[in-house]
Amino acid sequence: MTTIAEFMTANHKTCDNEFADAETAALTDDWADAETAFNAFNDDMAHHFRMEEEVLFPALASAGGPSGPVQVMLMEHTQIRELLGQMAAAVKQKDAQEYSGLSETLLMVMQQHNHKEENILYPIMDQILAREREALLGRFQAV
């Protein structure tokens, strides 16, 4: 049986790999590949956030779980979305220098964010939402 932590951590790794592919393409001025890779990364990040915001966070709140960590994650989602929007503009403008700076910032934010989720929030969810785990994982496909 897959845990929430295992599923969501694997999803983080998929996004991390797409992030690296986009960065490599942008920094080598391969803008066709950079756009394709960035769009895949951006789409998967949006899906990841929807899984959390539409499925996991509400389920945790309904079960009486802690709201503080969720509020921090939501604030960080907003920050990450802003950076992604700026990065999309840099890809569109084919601006490797701008993309590189934003990419460095996003990498730091994502590493810290993922660490908190993987080591604090997801284990809490696995404990509190143990009975609902399979149903929640199934609902991710509908998001």
GIBEL-V459168 format. One record per backbone hydrogen bond with DSSP energy under -0.5 kcal/mol. CO is the residue of the C=O (numbers start at 1). NH is the residue of the N-H. E is the energy in kcal/mol with one decimal. If there is no record, write none. Layout:
# GIBEL-V459168
co=CO nh=NH e=E
co=CO nh=NH e=E
This chain:
# GIBEL-V459168
co=3 nh=7 e=-2.5
co=4 nh=8 e=-2.9
co=5 nh=9 e=-2.2
co=6 nh=10 e=-2.1
co=7 nh=11 e=-1.8
co=8 nh=12 e=-2.1
co=9 nh=13 e=-2.1
co=10 nh=14 e=-1.9
co=11 nh=15 e=-2.2
co=12 nh=16 e=-2.8
co=13 nh=17 e=-2.3
co=14 nh=18 e=-2.1
co=15 nh=19 e=-2.6
co=16 nh=20 e=-2.3
co=17 nh=21 e=-2.2
co=18 nh=22 e=-2.5
co=19 nh=23 e=-2.4
co=20 nh=24 e=-2.6
co=21 nh=25 e=-2.2
co=22 nh=26 e=-2.6
co=23 nh=27 e=-2.6
co=24 nh=28 e=-0.8
co=25 nh=28 e=-0.6
co=25 nh=30 e=-2.8
co=26 nh=29 e=-1.4
co=29 nh=31 e=-1.2
co=30 nh=34 e=-2.6
co=31 nh=35 e=-2.3
co=32 nh=36 e=-2.0
co=33 nh=37 e=-3.1
co=34 nh=38 e=-2.9
co=35 nh=39 e=-2.5
co=36 nh=40 e=-2.0
co=37 nh=41 e=-2.5
co=38 nh=42 e=-3.4
co=39 nh=43 e=-2.6
co=40 nh=44 e=-2.4
co=41 nh=45 e=-2.5
co=42 nh=46 e=-2.2
co=43 nh=47 e=-2.2
co=44 nh=48 e=-2.5
co=45 nh=49 e=-2.6
co=46 nh=50 e=-2.2
co=47 nh=51 e=-2.5
co=48 nh=52 e=-1.9
co=49 nh=53 e=-3.5
co=50 nh=54 e=-2.9
co=50 nh=55 e=-0.6
co=51 nh=55 e=-1.1
co=51 nh=56 e=-2.2
co=52 nh=57 e=-3.5
co=55 nh=59 e=-1.8
co=56 nh=60 e=-2.6
co=57 nh=61 e=-2.4
co=58 nh=62 e=-2.6
co=59 nh=63 e=-1.5
co=60 nh=65 e=-3.0
co=61 nh=64 e=-1.6
co=67 nh=71 e=-2.4
co=68 nh=72 e=-1.9
co=69 nh=73 e=-2.2
co=70 nh=74 e=-2.5
co=71 nh=75 e=-2.0
co=72 nh=76 e=-2.2
co=73 nh=77 e=-2.4
co=74 nh=78 e=-1.9
co=75 nh=79 e=-1.9
co=76 nh=80 e=-2.8
co=77 nh=81 e=-2.7
co=78 nh=82 e=-2.0
co=79 nh=83 e=-2.0
co=80 nh=84 e=-2.6
co=81 nh=85 e=-2.2
co=82 nh=86 e=-2.0
co=83 nh=87 e=-2.5
co=84 nh=88 e=-2.5
co=85 nh=89 e=-1.7
co=86 nh=90 e=-1.9
co=87 nh=91 e=-2.3
co=88 nh=92 e=-2.4
co=89 nh=93 e=-2.2
co=90 nh=94 e=-0.5
co=90 nh=95 e=-2.6
co=91 nh=94 e=-1.0
co=94 nh=96 e=-0.9
co=95 nh=99 e=-2.5
co=96 nh=100 e=-2.6
co=97 nh=101 e=-2.1
co=98 nh=102 e=-2.3
co=99 nh=103 e=-2.8
co=100 nh=104 e=-2.2
co=101 nh=105 e=-1.8
co=102 nh=106 e=-3.0
co=103 nh=107 e=-2.6
co=104 nh=108 e=-1.9
co=105 nh=109 e=-2.3
co=106 nh=110 e=-3.3
co=107 nh=111 e=-2.5
co=108 nh=112 e=-2.0
co=109 nh=113 e=-2.7
co=110 nh=114 e=-3.3
co=111 nh=115 e=-2.1
co=112 nh=116 e=-2.1
co=113 nh=117 e=-2.3
co=114 nh=118 e=-3.3
co=115 nh=119 e=-2.1
co=116 nh=120 e=-1.7
co=116 nh=121 e=-1.8
co=117 nh=122 e=-3.4
co=120 nh=124 e=-1.6
co=121 nh=125 e=-2.5
co=122 nh=126 e=-2.8
co=123 nh=127 e=-1.7
co=124 nh=128 e=-2.9
co=125 nh=129 e=-3.1
co=127 nh=130 e=-0.8
co=129 nh=132 e=-0.9
co=129 nh=133 e=-1.0
co=130 nh=133 e=-0.7
co=132 nh=136 e=-2.7
co=133 nh=137 e=-2.8
co=134 nh=138 e=-2.1
co=135 nh=139 e=-1.7
co=136 nh=140 e=-0.9
co=137 nh=140 e=-0.6
co=138 nh=141 e=-0.9
co=139 nh=142 e=-1.0
co=139 nh=143 e=-0.6
co=140 nh=143 e=-1.0
